[in-house]
Amino acid sequence: MSVYLNEFLTIALIHLVAVASPGPDFAVIVRHSISYGRRIALYTSIGVGLAIFLHVGYSLVGLSMLIKTTPWLYTTFSYAAAGYLIYLAIGALRSGPPVATTQAKGNEPSHKVRISATKAIGVGFLTNGLNPKATLFFLSLFTAIINVETPFVIKVGYGVYLALATTLWFCFLSYLLSTSKVAKLIGEKGYWLDRTMGVMLIGLAVKLVW
């Protein structure tokens, strides 16, 4: 059992570094926190966490190796992801000054067009699910870090942990970004941060297809 504990600690450490690194997930959570408030950002975080189950699922059945060893399939996947990131970036770059300065209750911006919880979850899911870097991460995790002799049930347990840890991290980030102090600091200039996230998303899209 100690073998699995050491394996789990290694996975947890690698995942901590990966999830804390700025990327598409980070950019989308920041944008939703600023644009739509805490509630929508939390739903987006849940979507990101649910996408982890997608990566774990295809890693367990070996599809990640197929994606990696089939250049045209991986290239197609990368272009699809880049296109989606650009789509998100356009929305961010079109952000403008608020038309109202009042702040709604519950840290929810009153000047932005709201989106539904379902759409927020979908955006989070697609942002992480279409990220080729996440594919490579789980490919390396399930081939180089996790022993082939590790029981299937243990591997599933690892996957559940990764999904929960990812969700909790981005929920914490959502909460932090939507606190009253941070919201007040950003104030009416929040659309500039929104536009900055848009530029970041375009940069990530270009990096994917470069």
Helices and strands as residue ranges (DSSP letters): H 2-20, H 24-36, H 38-60, H 63-69, H 71-93, G 105-107, H 117-129, H 132-140, I 141-145, H 152-177, H 180-186, G 187-189, H 190-209
